[in-house]
Amino acid sequence: MRRLGAVFGVLIVGLAGCGSATDAKATAGSSGSAPVSKPPPPKVPGKLLVMAGNRLKLLTQEADGHLSNAPLDVPQFEEYEVMADHKTLVYRTGAVVTARNLADGSEKKLASDAKSNKLCLRTSPDSKRVSFRRADDLVVADLAGKVTVLDKVKRDKYGTGTITATTALGCGEWLDNTHVTFDRRKSLPETINVKALETDVVVEADTTTVAVLGGKNPKLLDSPSMWHPTAICGNWVVANNGTNKDVLHLRQRTGDGDVTKAGAFTGAELAITGTAGSTHGVLFVPGSCRPLLFSVDKRTFQTVDPATRAVGATPVATLPGGGIEVHLFDEPANWQPAQGAEVLAAVVDKQVVIVDMHAGTAVPVPADGLDAASRVIAWLP
């Protein structure tokens, strides 16, 4: 889920202390008879797609362990998303949505009528479709350019006809290849509240809706309460419950109708332990869908039991503290794509840091030309 203006927010953590333990060991060894050298940097198979300033760069590990970079010739854009297959970059420049093949650089325009001031570009888990906002509707387009409208804004005049009211319509979030969730207003009310001199009113959303694709027209399933997905893997969903945005709820979808039940994303039995009153995010390990709770304050990764929602007492990995704030984990594709790997990459203070969940380590890798680097966008095969 993930892109400029990420859907479930940006998790941040200070990491400038990376490598300090290794340096301390090397210093201690220097007083003895035998020199102690730093261990080699971790291996980085494939390529890393990194945002540097407002440009993209591809990083490749050389024989000596450092990462060399090559610029990716892509126009400046307002938002982007790397598809789950790691083969295609979809980006929006103004009202134009373009899909770029990362292997050969070929491009295809998918749309020219996207809403230019709305960060809504999302891609389906099967890498076959994208969703985005147009001026008056939320749509899905396949890579051939076929467009399906999920919902449209509603607009009408009030008072003496001088006040226009428009219903809110949110961005789409893909639950799976055929289910897209978004916030909307089902209908305009009979009366609206208007401030002095106000002539255009947006009526806020009152439901979270799941659009089911596959038929002639999408089937829309409305929820009795609003909820917002923050992480998705398979049928597992982590969501804010719409009332207390600090509490994260974990549940498994069992069918099209279960999201319409009252309390589908509420209730103490679904709440992940300890996620109230602080900033947390759940990361699903690709493939296994193993949930890990990341705490910004403690800088820890902890296991989450899907059956009980209990959080493991001992961290799987702990990141060093101090230093500058960096963007982390708002791009789910920064996991190493190898089967079974529980390794992810992040840019930390102009360095690429490799976090190994099995080993419990966070190790920097030297890289060329990352003066303005801010984040890892994707880890490509």
FENFENLIN-V947388 format. One record per residue. N is the residue number from 1. RES is the residue in one small letter. PHI is phi in degrees with one decimal (NA if undefined). OMEGA is omega in radians with two decimals (NA if undefined). Layout:
n->N res->RES phi->PHI omega->OMEGA
n->N res->RES phi->PHI omega->OMEGA
This chain:
n->1 res->m phi->NA omega->-2.77
n->2 res->r phi->-174.4 omega->-2.73
n->3 res->r phi->159.9 omega->3.02
n->4 res->l phi->-63.8 omega->-3.07
n->5 res->g phi->68.0 omega->-2.98
n->6 res->a phi->-61.9 omega->-3.03
n->7 res->v phi->-60.0 omega->-3.09
n->8 res->f phi->-104.7 omega->3.04
n->9 res->g phi->90.6 omega->-3.11
n->10 res->v phi->-107.7 omega->3.04
n->11 res->l phi->-88.4 omega->-3.08
n->12 res->i phi->-126.6 omega->3.13
n->13 res->v phi->-158.4 omega->3.08
n->14 res->g phi->-83.2 omega->-3.05
n->15 res->l phi->-132.3 omega->-3.00
n->16 res->a phi->-66.9 omega->3.14
n->17 res->g phi->-80.8 omega->-3.10
n->18 res->c phi->-55.5 omega->3.05
n->19 res->g phi->89.3 omega->-3.07
n->20 res->s phi->-65.8 omega->3.13
n->21 res->a phi->-64.0 omega->3.13
n->22 res->t phi->-63.2 omega->3.13
n->23 res->d phi->-61.4 omega->-3.12
n->24 res->a phi->-62.8 omega->3.11
n->25 res->k phi->-64.2 omega->-3.14
n->26 res->a phi->-64.3 omega->3.13
n->27 res->t phi->-65.7 omega->3.14
n->28 res->a phi->-62.6 omega->-3.11
n->29 res->g phi->-68.1 omega->-3.06
n->30 res->s phi->-68.9 omega->-3.13
n->31 res->s phi->-82.9 omega->3.13
n->32 res->g phi->-90.9 omega->-3.09
n->33 res->s phi->-81.7 omega->-3.08
n->34 res->a phi->-115.3 omega->3.12
n->35 res->p phi->-69.6 omega->3.11
n->36 res->v phi->-118.4 omega->-3.10
n->37 res->s phi->-104.5 omega->3.10
n->38 res->k phi->-71.0 omega->3.08
n->39 res->p phi->-69.2 omega->3.12
n->40 res->p phi->-65.5 omega->3.12
n->41 res->p phi->-65.3 omega->3.13
n->42 res->p phi->-64.8 omega->3.12
n->43 res->k phi->-72.8 omega->3.12
n->44 res->v phi->-124.7 omega->3.13
n->45 res->p phi->-69.6 omega->-3.14
n->46 res->g phi->76.7 omega->-3.12
n->47 res->k phi->-136.0 omega->3.07
n->48 res->l phi->-107.2 omega->3.05
n->49 res->l phi->-96.6 omega->-2.97
n->50 res->v phi->-123.2 omega->3.01
n->51 res->m phi->-86.1 omega->3.11
n->52 res->a phi->-128.4 omega->-3.00
n->53 res->g phi->66.8 omega->3.06
n->54 res->n phi->-112.7 omega->3.13
n->55 res->r phi->-124.1 omega->3.10
n->56 res->l phi->-106.5 omega->3.08
n->57 res->k phi->-132.6 omega->3.06
n->58 res->l phi->-104.2 omega->-3.14
n->59 res->l phi->-105.2 omega->3.13
n->60 res->t phi->-128.9 omega->-3.12
n->61 res->q phi->-78.8 omega->3.11
n->62 res->e phi->-89.3 omega->-3.09
n->63 res->a phi->-61.7 omega->-3.14
n->64 res->d phi->-82.4 omega->3.06
n->65 res->g phi->100.2 omega->-3.12
n->66 res->h phi->-81.3 omega->-3.10
n->67 res->l phi->-102.9 omega->3.03
n->68 res->s phi->-92.9 omega->-3.06
n->69 res->n phi->-128.6 omega->3.04
n->70 res->a phi->-134.8 omega->-3.14
n->71 res->p phi->-66.5 omega->3.06
n->72 res->l phi->-97.3 omega->-3.03
n->73 res->d phi->-77.4 omega->3.12
n->74 res->v phi->-123.7 omega->3.11
n->75 res->p phi->-60.4 omega->3.06
n->76 res->q phi->-61.3 omega->-3.05
n->77 res->f phi->-140.4 omega->3.13
n->78 res->e phi->-90.6 omega->3.12
n->79 res->e phi->-155.9 omega->-3.05
n->80 res->y phi->-156.5 omega->2.98
n->81 res->e phi->-160.1 omega->3.03
n->82 res->v phi->-89.4 omega->-3.12
n->83 res->m phi->-67.3 omega->-3.04
n->84 res->a phi->-63.1 omega->3.13
n->85 res->d phi->-79.6 omega->3.13
n->86 res->h phi->63.6 omega->-3.09
n->87 res->k phi->-107.6 omega->-2.98
n->88 res->t phi->-130.8 omega->3.00
n->89 res->l phi->-103.2 omega->3.07
n->90 res->v phi->-107.6 omega->-3.12
n->91 res->y phi->-141.6 omega->3.13
n->92 res->r phi->-119.8 omega->3.02
n->93 res->t phi->-119.3 omega->-3.04
n->94 res->g phi->64.1 omega->3.13
n->95 res->a phi->-96.1 omega->-3.05
n->96 res->v phi->-99.2 omega->3.05
n->97 res->v phi->-105.7 omega->-3.05
n->98 res->t phi->-127.3 omega->3.03
n->99 res->a phi->-107.5 omega->-3.11
n->100 res->r phi->-117.0 omega->3.05
n->101 res->n phi->-75.0 omega->-3.06
n->102 res->l phi->-73.3 omega->-3.13
n->103 res->a phi->-80.5 omega->-3.06
n->104 res->d phi->-114.8 omega->3.10
n->105 res->g phi->81.4 omega->3.14
n->106 res->s phi->-69.6 omega->-3.08
n->107 res->e phi->-130.8 omega->3.07
n->108 res->k phi->-140.7 omega->3.10
n->109 res->k phi->-78.9 omega->-3.13
n->110 res->l phi->-95.1 omega->-3.12
n->111 res->a phi->-162.0 omega->3.09
n->112 res->s phi->-128.9 omega->-3.07
n->113 res->d phi->-129.9 omega->3.10
n->114 res->a phi->-70.5 omega->3.11
n->115 res->k phi->-75.6 omega->-2.94
n->116 res->s phi->-76.8 omega->-3.13
n->117 res->n phi->-111.3 omega->-3.11
n->118 res->k phi->-129.0 omega->3.12
n->119 res->l phi->-87.2 omega->-3.00
n->120 res->c phi->-132.5 omega->-3.06
n->121 res->l phi->-72.5 omega->3.12
n->122 res->r phi->-137.0 omega->3.13
n->123 res->t phi->-121.3 omega->-3.11
n->124 res->s phi->-77.3 omega->-3.12
n->125 res->p phi->-60.9 omega->3.13
n->126 res->d phi->-88.6 omega->3.07
n->127 res->s phi->62.6 omega->-3.12
n->128 res->k phi->-111.1 omega->-3.07
n->129 res->r phi->-142.7 omega->3.06
n->130 res->v phi->-129.9 omega->3.02
n->131 res->s phi->-120.3 omega->3.13
n->132 res->f phi->-162.5 omega->3.11
n->133 res->r phi->-91.8 omega->2.89
n->134 res->r phi->-104.6 omega->-3.05
n->135 res->a phi->-57.8 omega->-3.04
n->136 res->d phi->-126.4 omega->3.13
n->137 res->d phi->-155.8 omega->3.03
n->138 res->l phi->-109.4 omega->-3.01
n->139 res->v phi->-131.6 omega->3.00
n->140 res->v phi->-121.6 omega->3.10
n->141 res->a phi->-128.7 omega->3.05
n->142 res->d phi->-87.9 omega->-3.06
n->143 res->l phi->-72.1 omega->3.03
n->144 res->a phi->-91.0 omega->3.11
n->145 res->g phi->96.7 omega->3.11
n->146 res->k phi->-70.5 omega->-3.04
n->147 res->v phi->-111.2 omega->3.04
n->148 res->t phi->-120.5 omega->3.14
n->149 res->v phi->-84.4 omega->3.09
n->150 res->l phi->-85.6 omega->3.12
n->151 res->d phi->-163.0 omega->3.14
n->152 res->k phi->-119.8 omega->3.02
n->153 res->v phi->-69.7 omega->3.09
n->154 res->k phi->-111.3 omega->-3.03
n->155 res->r phi->-141.0 omega->3.12
n->156 res->d phi->-156.8 omega->3.14
n->157 res->k phi->-94.7 omega->3.11
n->158 res->y phi->-128.4 omega->3.11
n->159 res->g phi->63.9 omega->3.11
n->160 res->t phi->-90.5 omega->-3.13
n->161 res->g phi->93.4 omega->-3.13
n->162 res->t phi->-95.0 omega->-3.13
n->163 res->i phi->-115.1 omega->3.13
n->164 res->t phi->-107.8 omega->3.08
n->165 res->a phi->-110.4 omega->-3.14
n->166 res->t phi->-127.9 omega->3.13
n->167 res->t phi->-78.6 omega->3.08
n->168 res->a phi->-72.7 omega->3.09
n->169 res->l phi->-144.5 omega->-3.03
n->170 res->g phi->-86.7 omega->3.09
n->171 res->c phi->-84.4 omega->3.10
n->172 res->g phi->-88.1 omega->3.00
n->173 res->e phi->-128.5 omega->-3.07
n->174 res->w phi->-81.8 omega->3.02
n->175 res->l phi->-81.1 omega->3.01
n->176 res->d phi->-160.5 omega->-3.02
n->177 res->n phi->-68.9 omega->-3.07
n->178 res->t phi->-126.3 omega->-3.10
n->179 res->h phi->-126.9 omega->3.14
n->180 res->v phi->-123.0 omega->3.12
n->181 res->t phi->-107.1 omega->-3.14
n->182 res->f phi->-159.7 omega->3.07
n->183 res->d phi->-92.9 omega->3.12
n->184 res->r phi->-154.4 omega->2.96
n->185 res->r phi->-104.5 omega->-3.06
n->186 res->k phi->-67.0 omega->-3.12
n->187 res->s phi->-158.3 omega->3.09
n->188 res->l phi->-76.7 omega->3.12
n->189 res->p phi->-76.8 omega->3.12
n->190 res->e phi->-68.8 omega->3.13
n->191 res->t phi->-132.0 omega->3.10
n->192 res->i phi->-133.0 omega->3.05
n->193 res->n phi->-92.7 omega->-3.07
n->194 res->v phi->-126.2 omega->3.07
n->195 res->k phi->-81.8 omega->-3.13
n->196 res->a phi->-57.3 omega->3.10
n->197 res->l phi->68.4 omega->3.13
n->198 res->e phi->-83.6 omega->3.14
n->199 res->t phi->-117.3 omega->3.11
n->200 res->d phi->-124.7 omega->-3.06
n->201 res->v phi->-121.0 omega->3.02
n->202 res->v phi->-101.5 omega->3.13
n->203 res->v phi->-87.1 omega->-3.00
n->204 res->e phi->-63.1 omega->3.14
n->205 res->a phi->-65.2 omega->3.13
n->206 res->d phi->-126.7 omega->3.11
n->207 res->t phi->-154.4 omega->2.92
n->208 res->t phi->-102.0 omega->-3.01
n->209 res->t phi->-117.3 omega->3.02
n->210 res->v phi->-110.7 omega->3.07
n->211 res->a phi->-92.0 omega->3.13
n->212 res->v phi->-101.5 omega->-3.12
n->213 res->l phi->-88.7 omega->3.07
n->214 res->g phi->129.0 omega->3.09
n->215 res->g phi->-92.6 omega->3.12
n->216 res->k phi->-62.2 omega->3.06
n->217 res->n phi->-130.2 omega->3.12
n->218 res->p phi->-62.1 omega->3.02
n->219 res->k phi->-91.5 omega->-3.07
n->220 res->l phi->-104.1 omega->3.14
n->221 res->l phi->-112.7 omega->-3.11
n->222 res->d phi->-92.0 omega->3.09
n->223 res->s phi->-96.8 omega->3.12
n->224 res->p phi->-71.4 omega->3.09
n->225 res->s phi->-135.7 omega->-3.09
n->226 res->m phi->-87.1 omega->3.10
n->227 res->w phi->-148.8 omega->-3.07
n->228 res->h phi->-134.3 omega->3.13
n->229 res->p phi->-70.2 omega->3.10
n->230 res->t phi->-113.0 omega->3.09
n->231 res->a phi->-155.4 omega->-3.06
n->232 res->i phi->-141.0 omega->3.04
n->233 res->c phi->-156.2 omega->-3.06
n->234 res->g phi->58.4 omega->3.09
n->235 res->n phi->-92.4 omega->-3.14
n->236 res->w phi->-84.9 omega->-3.13
n->237 res->v phi->-134.2 omega->2.94
n->238 res->v phi->-108.1 omega->-3.06
n->239 res->a phi->-146.2 omega->2.86
n->240 res->n phi->-75.1 omega->-3.06
n->241 res->n phi->-87.2 omega->3.08
n->242 res->g phi->87.3 omega->3.11
n->243 res->t phi->-107.1 omega->3.07
n->244 res->n phi->-113.7 omega->-3.02
n->245 res->k phi->-71.3 omega->3.10
n->246 res->d phi->-79.7 omega->-3.08
n->247 res->v phi->-87.3 omega->3.08
n->248 res->l phi->-102.1 omega->3.13
n->249 res->h phi->-115.0 omega->-3.13
n->250 res->l phi->-116.1 omega->3.09
n->251 res->r phi->-149.9 omega->3.12
n->252 res->q phi->-113.9 omega->3.11
n->253 res->r phi->-73.5 omega->-3.13
n->254 res->t phi->-116.0 omega->-3.14
n->255 res->g phi->176.4 omega->-3.08
n->256 res->d phi->-60.9 omega->-3.02
n->257 res->g phi->-87.2 omega->-3.01
n->258 res->d phi->-70.6 omega->3.12
n->259 res->v phi->-74.9 omega->3.13
n->260 res->t phi->-85.7 omega->-3.13
n->261 res->k phi->-74.5 omega->3.09
n->262 res->a phi->-62.2 omega->3.11
n->263 res->g phi->76.2 omega->-3.11
n->264 res->a phi->-60.1 omega->3.13
n->265 res->f phi->-123.5 omega->3.05
n->266 res->t phi->-135.2 omega->3.08
n->267 res->g phi->104.9 omega->-3.09
n->268 res->a phi->-62.7 omega->-3.09
n->269 res->e phi->-69.6 omega->3.13
n->270 res->l phi->-102.9 omega->-3.06
n->271 res->a phi->-78.0 omega->3.08
n->272 res->i phi->-76.3 omega->-3.03
n->273 res->t phi->-55.9 omega->2.99
n->274 res->g phi->79.6 omega->-3.10
n->275 res->t phi->-95.7 omega->3.08
n->276 res->a phi->-88.2 omega->3.01
n->277 res->g phi->79.5 omega->3.11
n->278 res->s phi->-151.6 omega->-3.13
n->279 res->t phi->-101.1 omega->-3.13
n->280 res->h phi->-134.8 omega->3.00
n->281 res->g phi->-149.4 omega->3.08
n->282 res->v phi->-101.8 omega->3.04
n->283 res->l phi->-111.0 omega->3.02
n->284 res->f phi->-94.4 omega->3.04
n->285 res->v phi->-69.7 omega->-3.10
n->286 res->p phi->-58.4 omega->3.13
n->287 res->g phi->90.2 omega->-3.10
n->288 res->s phi->-83.3 omega->-3.04
n->289 res->c phi->58.6 omega->3.09
n->290 res->r phi->-69.0 omega->-3.11
n->291 res->p phi->-83.2 omega->3.05
n->292 res->l phi->-124.5 omega->3.10
n->293 res->l phi->-94.2 omega->3.08
n->294 res->f phi->-103.5 omega->3.11
n->295 res->s phi->-107.9 omega->3.13
n->296 res->v phi->-64.8 omega->-3.08
n->297 res->d phi->-65.2 omega->-3.09
n->298 res->k phi->-91.6 omega->-3.14
n->299 res->r phi->61.4 omega->-3.09
n->300 res->t phi->-118.8 omega->2.94
n->301 res->f phi->-109.2 omega->-3.13
n->302 res->q phi->-131.2 omega->3.12
n->303 res->t phi->-71.5 omega->3.04
n->304 res->v phi->-124.1 omega->3.09
n->305 res->d phi->-77.9 omega->-3.10
n->306 res->p phi->-61.7 omega->-3.10
n->307 res->a phi->-77.3 omega->-3.05
n->308 res->t phi->-110.5 omega->-3.05
n->309 res->r phi->66.8 omega->3.11
n->310 res->a phi->-76.2 omega->-3.12
n->311 res->v phi->-101.0 omega->-3.13
n->312 res->g phi->-61.4 omega->-3.09
n->313 res->a phi->-73.1 omega->-3.10
n->314 res->t phi->-96.5 omega->-3.14
n->315 res->p phi->-62.0 omega->3.02
n->316 res->v phi->-71.1 omega->3.09
n->317 res->a phi->-153.0 omega->3.12
n->318 res->t phi->-130.2 omega->-3.14
n->319 res->l phi->-87.6 omega->3.10
n->320 res->p phi->-63.5 omega->3.14
n->321 res->g phi->-102.9 omega->3.13
n->322 res->g phi->85.2 omega->3.07
n->323 res->g phi->83.2 omega->-3.04
n->324 res->i phi->-82.8 omega->3.05
n->325 res->e phi->-84.8 omega->3.11
n->326 res->v phi->-131.1 omega->3.05
n->327 res->h phi->-76.9 omega->-3.08
n->328 res->l phi->-148.0 omega->2.96
n->329 res->f phi->71.2 omega->3.00
n->330 res->d phi->-89.7 omega->3.00
n->331 res->e phi->-126.1 omega->-3.04
n->332 res->p phi->-64.5 omega->-3.11
n->333 res->a phi->-78.4 omega->3.14
n->334 res->n phi->-81.8 omega->2.98
n->335 res->w phi->-75.1 omega->3.03
n->336 res->q phi->-61.8 omega->-3.02
n->337 res->p phi->-76.4 omega->-3.12
n->338 res->a phi->-63.7 omega->-3.13
n->339 res->q phi->-60.0 omega->3.08
n->340 res->g phi->83.4 omega->-3.14
n->341 res->a phi->-74.2 omega->3.04
n->342 res->e phi->-117.1 omega->-3.05
n->343 res->v phi->-129.3 omega->3.10
n->344 res->l phi->-131.6 omega->-3.09
n->345 res->a phi->-125.5 omega->3.07
n->346 res->a phi->-147.3 omega->3.03
n->347 res->v phi->-90.0 omega->-3.11
n->348 res->v phi->-130.4 omega->3.09
n->349 res->d phi->49.2 omega->3.11
n->350 res->k phi->69.0 omega->3.06
n->351 res->q phi->-124.1 omega->2.99
n->352 res->v phi->-85.3 omega->3.12
n->353 res->v phi->-113.0 omega->3.11
n->354 res->i phi->-101.3 omega->-3.12
n->355 res->v phi->-106.8 omega->-3.11
n->356 res->d phi->-104.7 omega->-3.10
n->357 res->m phi->-70.7 omega->3.10
n->358 res->h phi->-70.8 omega->-3.10
n->359 res->a phi->-83.5 omega->-3.11
n->360 res->g phi->71.8 omega->-3.07
n->361 res->t phi->-120.5 omega->3.02
n->362 res->a phi->-135.5 omega->-2.95
n->363 res->v phi->-122.0 omega->3.11
n->364 res->p phi->-76.7 omega->3.08
n->365 res->v phi->-121.9 omega->3.14
n->366 res->p phi->-62.6 omega->-3.10
n->367 res->a phi->-142.8 omega->3.13
n->368 res->d phi->-87.4 omega->2.90
n->369 res->g phi->62.1 omega->3.13
n->370 res->l phi->-109.5 omega->-3.08
n->371 res->d phi->-57.9 omega->-3.09
n->372 res->a phi->-114.9 omega->-3.07
n->373 res->a phi->-68.3 omega->-3.11
n->374 res->s phi->-124.6 omega->-3.08
n->375 res->r phi->-165.0 omega->2.97
n->376 res->v phi->-87.6 omega->-3.13
n->377 res->i phi->-89.5 omega->-3.12
n->378 res->a phi->-159.9 omega->3.02
n->379 res->w phi->-107.3 omega->-3.04
n->380 res->l phi->-94.0 omega->3.10
n->381 res->p phi->-60.3 omega->NA
